[in-house]
Amino acid sequence: MKISEVRELTNAELSTKLYELKEQLFDLRRKKAVGALEHGEEVTRVRKDIARVSMVLRERELESK
């Protein structure tokens, strides 16, 4: 997910996306612990997506003050 795509979403959509990404990260970590994860780079990709969404939410929060 690119930062331009993240910036196009509304705050409600971003909150929903953040929740979904955190669930996905949990599932990937569980698979990694069991040894069932085929592509380890997925964990990195999801972590970066979480950071992007969190950053945009924080930027908007600071702009509104």
N, CA and C atoms as a LAMMPS dump frame, in Angstrom:
ITEM: TIMESTEP
0
ITEM: NUMBER OF ATOMS
195
ITEM: BOX BOUNDS ff ff ff
-5.0000000000000000e+02 5.0000000000000000e+02
-5.0000000000000000e+02 5.0000000000000000e+02
-5.0000000000000000e+02 5.0000000000000000e+02
ITEM: ATOMS id mol type element x y z
1 1 1 N 0.841 -1.167 0
2 1 2 C 0 0 0
3 1 3 C 0.892 1.239 0
4 2 1 N 0.648 2.121 -0.94
5 2 2 C 1.447 3.333 -1.056
6 2 3 C 0.85 4.426 -0.174
7 3 1 N 1.685 5.39 0.189
8 3 2 C 1.25 6.471 1.06
9 3 3 C 0.167 7.304 0.391
10 4 1 N 0.216 7.444 -0.923
11 4 2 C -0.82 8.202 -1.634
12 4 3 C -2.18 7.516 -1.507
13 5 1 N -2.191 6.19 -1.513
14 5 2 C -3.435 5.442 -1.335
15 5 3 C -3.977 5.619 0.077
16 6 1 N -3.084 5.675 1.044
17 6 2 C -3.489 5.825 2.438
18 6 3 C -4.093 7.208 2.66
19 7 1 N -3.499 8.228 2.07
20 7 2 C -3.971 9.602 2.261
21 7 3 C -5.353 9.834 1.659
22 8 1 N -5.756 9.019 0.697
23 8 2 C -7.073 9.16 0.07
24 8 3 C -8.201 8.634 0.945
25 9 1 N -7.9 7.825 1.93
26 9 2 C -8.927 7.224 2.784
27 9 3 C -9.395 8.205 3.854
28 10 1 N -10.635 8.017 4.304
29 10 2 C -11.168 8.841 5.388
30 10 3 C -10.64 8.322 6.72
31 11 1 N -10.869 9.089 7.778
32 11 2 C -10.41 8.667 9.105
33 11 3 C -11.061 7.361 9.542
34 12 1 N -12.339 7.196 9.256
35 12 2 C -13.038 5.966 9.622
36 12 3 C -12.458 4.769 8.866
37 13 1 N -12.182 4.969 7.585
38 13 2 C -11.602 3.894 6.784
39 13 3 C -10.195 3.56 7.275
40 14 1 N -9.447 4.589 7.675
41 14 2 C -8.096 4.354 8.187
42 14 3 C -8.128 3.563 9.489
43 15 1 N -9.066 3.878 10.358
44 15 2 C -9.177 3.147 11.618
45 15 3 C -9.52 1.678 11.367
46 16 1 N -10.421 1.454 10.435
47 16 2 C -10.79 0.086 10.077
48 16 3 C -9.601 -0.65 9.467
49 17 1 N -8.884 0.029 8.58
50 17 2 C -7.717 -0.567 7.923
51 17 3 C -6.635 -0.904 8.942
52 18 1 N -6.434 -0.014 9.924
53 18 2 C -5.439 -0.248 10.965
54 18 3 C -5.786 -1.505 11.77
55 19 1 N -7.049 -1.647 12.115
56 19 2 C -7.495 -2.83 12.854
57 19 3 C -7.263 -4.1 12.038
58 20 1 N -7.61 -4.057 10.753
59 20 2 C -7.424 -5.219 9.883
60 20 3 C -5.945 -5.589 9.751
61 21 1 N -5.098 -4.579 9.614
62 21 2 C -3.664 -4.834 9.478
63 21 3 C -3.078 -5.435 10.749
64 22 1 N -3.532 -4.973 11.903
65 22 2 C -3.037 -5.526 13.162
66 22 3 C -3.468 -6.98 13.331
67 23 1 N -4.691 -7.29 12.905
68 23 2 C -5.138 -8.688 12.931
69 23 3 C -4.294 -9.541 11.994
70 24 1 N -4.016 -9.004 10.821
71 24 2 C -3.208 -9.733 9.84
72 24 3 C -1.806 -9.973 10.376
73 25 1 N -1.223 -8.975 11.028
74 25 2 C 0.111 -9.116 11.603
75 25 3 C 0.119 -10.192 12.684
76 26 1 N -0.926 -10.221 13.503
77 26 2 C -1.032 -11.245 14.539
78 26 3 C -1.042 -12.641 13.918
79 27 1 N -1.848 -12.819 12.866
80 27 2 C -1.918 -14.122 12.194
81 27 3 C -0.575 -14.507 11.576
82 28 1 N 0.109 -13.532 10.975
83 28 2 C 1.41 -13.822 10.361
84 28 3 C 2.44 -14.21 11.413
85 29 1 N 2.43 -13.522 12.548
86 29 2 C 3.377 -13.86 13.62
87 29 3 C 3.104 -15.25 14.178
88 30 1 N 1.812 -15.595 14.284
89 30 2 C 1.462 -16.927 14.77
90 30 3 C 1.949 -17.989 13.786
91 31 1 N 1.736 -17.759 12.502
92 31 2 C 2.209 -18.709 11.486
93 31 3 C 3.729 -18.827 11.507
94 32 1 N 4.411 -17.706 11.711
95 32 2 C 5.867 -17.718 11.753
96 32 3 C 6.374 -18.537 12.935
97 33 1 N 5.707 -18.411 14.08
98 33 2 C 6.114 -19.146 15.269
99 33 3 C 5.944 -20.651 15.078
100 34 1 N 4.907 -21.045 14.346
101 34 2 C 4.637 -22.462 14.112
102 34 3 C 5.507 -23.013 12.984
103 35 1 N 5.983 -22.105 12.141
104 35 2 C 6.802 -22.533 11.007
105 35 3 C 6.018 -22.714 9.742
106 36 1 N 4.794 -22.192 9.698
107 36 2 C 3.939 -22.344 8.531
108 36 3 C 3.974 -21.143 7.598
109 37 1 N 4.798 -20.154 7.9
110 37 2 C 4.858 -18.952 7.082
111 37 3 C 5.839 -19.165 5.937
112 38 1 N 5.345 -19.016 4.709
113 38 2 C 6.19 -19.257 3.544
114 38 3 C 7.003 -18.029 3.159
115 39 1 N 6.387 -16.85 3.242
116 39 2 C 7.048 -15.614 2.821
117 39 3 C 7.214 -14.703 4.023
118 40 1 N 8.409 -14.679 4.581
119 40 2 C 8.689 -13.882 5.764
120 40 3 C 8.609 -12.387 5.534
121 41 1 N 8.757 -11.974 4.279
122 41 2 C 8.707 -10.542 3.987
123 41 3 C 7.307 -9.96 4.145
124 42 1 N 6.286 -10.818 4.241
125 42 2 C 4.922 -10.334 4.46
126 42 3 C 4.81 -9.622 5.804
127 43 1 N 5.524 -10.116 6.804
128 43 2 C 5.501 -9.498 8.127
129 43 3 C 6.037 -8.071 8.024
130 44 1 N 7.118 -7.889 7.322
131 44 2 C 7.713 -6.557 7.145
132 44 3 C 6.765 -5.636 6.395
133 45 1 N 6.131 -6.14 5.342
134 45 2 C 5.207 -5.335 4.55
135 45 3 C 4.031 -4.858 5.396
136 46 1 N 3.472 -5.747 6.198
137 46 2 C 2.319 -5.389 7.036
138 46 3 C 2.732 -4.388 8.106
139 47 1 N 3.907 -4.568 8.693
140 47 2 C 4.387 -3.621 9.709
141 47 3 C 4.551 -2.22 9.114
142 48 1 N 5.065 -2.148 7.892
143 48 2 C 5.233 -0.851 7.242
144 48 3 C 3.887 -0.22 6.903
145 49 1 N 2.925 -1.038 6.487
146 49 2 C 1.583 -0.522 6.209
147 49 3 C 0.943 0.034 7.481
148 50 1 N 1.138 -0.662 8.603
149 50 2 C 0.616 -0.181 9.887
150 50 3 C 1.239 1.171 10.226
151 51 1 N 2.523 1.296 9.998
152 51 2 C 3.213 2.56 10.28
153 51 3 C 2.683 3.687 9.396
154 52 1 N 2.431 3.397 8.128
155 52 2 C 1.913 4.428 7.219
156 52 3 C 0.533 4.913 7.667
157 53 1 N -0.338 3.967 7.986
158 53 2 C -1.697 4.32 8.408
159 53 3 C -1.651 5.108 9.714
160 54 1 N -0.848 4.662 10.657
161 54 2 C -0.725 5.362 11.938
162 54 3 C -0.19 6.775 11.752
163 55 1 N 0.768 6.94 10.855
164 55 2 C 1.355 8.249 10.602
165 55 3 C 0.31 9.216 10.046
166 56 1 N -0.487 8.756 9.093
167 56 2 C -1.5 9.628 8.493
168 56 3 C -2.563 9.988 9.528
169 57 1 N -2.968 9.033 10.346
170 57 2 C -3.933 9.335 11.402
171 57 3 C -3.377 10.378 12.366
172 58 1 N -2.13 10.247 12.73
173 58 2 C -1.5 11.197 13.658
174 58 3 C -1.367 12.578 13.007
175 59 1 N -1.005 12.634 11.74
176 59 2 C -0.906 13.914 11.033
177 59 3 C -2.241 14.641 11.047
178 60 1 N -3.307 13.894 10.764
179 60 2 C -4.636 14.507 10.745
180 60 3 C -5.057 14.959 12.135
181 61 1 N -4.677 14.21 13.135
182 61 2 C -4.992 14.594 14.509
183 61 3 C -4.297 15.907 14.865
184 62 1 N -3.046 16.046 14.477
185 62 2 C -2.304 17.268 14.772
186 62 3 C -2.804 18.463 13.967
187 63 1 N -3.267 18.225 12.75
188 63 2 C -3.795 19.302 11.913
189 63 3 C -5.078 19.872 12.487
190 64 1 N -5.875 19.03 13.123
191 64 2 C -7.169 19.476 13.638
192 64 3 C -7.036 20.295 14.908
193 65 1 N -5.867 20.289 15.536
194 65 2 C -5.688 21.035 16.78
195 65 3 C -5.306 22.455 16.528
